[in-house]
Amino acid sequence: MDQGSAAGTGGTFISLSDTEQRCYSGLYALCQPDSSGKLAAGKVAELFRASQLPAETLHQVTEVCGAKRLGYFGCGQFYVALKLMAAAQAGLPVRLESVAGELPLPLFIGITNELEMRYPNHPSTNESQPHILGSLTGSAPRPPADRPVLRHPDTSTDKQEAWSPPRSPGISPPRSPSAYRSYPYGAQRNGTDTLLAYDGKVAGCPSVPQENSSPSHYSLKLQPEQPVITRVASVERLVERAEMDYSDDPWRITEEQHEYYTNQFRSLQPDLSALIMGTVAKNFFTKSKLPIPELSHIWELSDVDKDGALTFPEFCTAFHLIVARKNGYTLPETLPATLRPGFVEPGVVPAPPSEATEPLIVFDDNMMPGANQLEMGSVDLQMTSRPGVTSKQDTRDESRKPEFSPKRIPDPHEKPIQHVSTLKPDSPQELDANMKSRTRPRSYSSTSIDDAMKKVEEPPTPPPRPQKTHSRASSLDLNKLFQQSAQGSRPSQHSLSAKSGWLPRPPALPPRPPATQIFSFLPGSEKSSQKAVQQANFADFSKFREEQESSVRGGLSTEDLAPPKLDSTLRHQGHAPQKPVRRKLHPESQSATPPSAAPYSAATLTKSTQRPPPKQKREIQMAIRKNRETNAVLTRLNSELQQQLKVVHRERVTLESQLELLRPVAST
Amino acid sequence: MAVCIAVIAKENYPLYIRSVPTQGELKFHYTVHTSLDVVEEKISGVGKALADQRELYLGLLYPTEDYKVYGYVTNSKVKFVIVVDSSNTSLRDNEIRSMFRKLHNSFTDVMCNPFYNPGDPIQSKGHQTAQTHLPGNF
């Protein structure tokens, strides 16, 4: 086989550039030359058809190159034919003269792989041709005839070998990033090519014959859609994809990559507008097996708002930097402009390449085996949706948190549990259930009142008794209230337990006794009992009534209740100023007693209402009224507490200033 | 102007120390180390008061004939120490304060990085560049 730098046809000397030479050699080999160097006509015809030139042009080419005359395609004729086809594709007439100059490589549409349709006809690249060859060779097992091709004296040996793994750097052992940088120029998206490329990369330069076998090995892999891919190949396929972008810029995110990053982001955080917390991102990016200082540097580059969390653009940036780093690109010192979160890709259309997402997802699954044992646990939770109890609890926690965080940044402690957000069908349900469960303590107006009303009917209303617990609770009122509530709880334990379980829970809960007083007034039937309660409190509250009224007038926007209710409210609010000190000492008693007092009086209330049997409408109205009253009470108490806080704060400031004066003056 | 900048952890070991290499870094390390005593004295003096009462900027810790040492402590007991050449008398207190503020900002940025374990030496390049951008710095 004449692999000289020139191909002669009837004496015409046509010079081939190195790239062309390599390409043509590969094509030549593809066409299955027999022992004498003649090419198989079928293969040649196939190749010619792949060039997508009109038949007439092909005839012309065949004629000009001399094959027609000879009756077969020898090496020289083949080369000339290739050059003529290149010229034809470039628009030049099919003449020998036109091939004298520098021409782009002829473009052959792949006969086996439709992905090659995307190949641009880059004049500068020598990879477009190898890629086609790669696909072609992919379909055809590499015969040993390739071996003679490989024995090329110059470095093109490696390049030729690079055809079967088309994108292997091959040339020089130190695979510098510059070698990688040349690849994006090809802008190839052939999955098979990438696969082959990485096999070449993996094999490394040294063993050429070994690489020879690898193409055949990988050609087998080409046909099935990669369920059996090794981790390295899949990872590098992803990395290969990451390299490729349409504008030759390694720092630009392509659509495929963007789509992939979106999927990854969703796996960590279902809402694209929310943040990924630092620990979560750390665990995720640690799976990429990059050293920690580099990951740290990547984080610094990508977290532009320096908040310790990643927004979606920041996440894309970080992911892209990681991918680039894995490809061998050195990390920049500053963030490239194309990776800034504010950068908008012109004309970005989220293309759904199905064949792209599948191998990309393989990346993640295949990362799992390589991940840390520690991360394996979390990753298992993440990737495999376990509908176990633990995960449900996690989602419950997770769903609970968003309620509390209006900024939609879940609690950092909950963030690792967010991994289980893959339970997407479960989580909405969980969310609803949990919202109900959580809102129940908050909106105690909804069910609690009904429960309370039911409870009220059962217990009698004994006079308040001094409570033996909380000896420091000097106020008899509290004790009485507690006693009332305790008595109220005994008859109706089942409903009260549900309530008392969470009624004391709200920490800043105001004293419920005002509510009880109000409730008692509403039906008007339990006035005797409530009066007893009132009278018990009366002694303590009356003196603070004025103070309460003054505080109430202080800009409260609650609706005015009936005067008796107001009095009772005020009286009970006298609790609050009455013991500012005591509250500090035993807040729990105070908070415990008011809520417990509430159900009791509410129970009495319901009893009265249910005497006229089906007065549901009335119940609802009373419930509404009770809610309003409770709101009013709470607002008043809130304002009052705030005033107290101000007072205390003022005291504190004065004390501190005094302390400052007394302190030895230090030089500042 | 500032010849040495040091970030000292809560346990009084340095997280980051960087000095102009002209005068022997060991000397500055020693100075910073001794200044820690002064810092401790200052922050323990106000220990009885609440933490928010204490000023973060500690001011001039002690002057020597060659240089002055300024200190700053955060609420998490991380200390910043800046050693300034005494010949720069034009360096005002406000400038020192602004230097500390920038130092604090870059330190919090480092802390925000989830890959940084608190207590590790600070190897962040961003942090280093922030140091160089301090006014009149190396």
Interface residues (C-beta under 8 A of the other chain):
Chain A: G278 T279 A281 K282 I292 P293 L295 S296 H297 W299 E300 D303 K306 D307 G308 E333 E656 L659 E660 R663 P664 A666 S667 T668
Chain B: K42 G45 V46 K48 A49 L50 Q53 E55 Y57 L58 G59 L60 T108 D109 M111 C112 N113 P114 F115 Y116 Q123 S124 K125 G126 T129
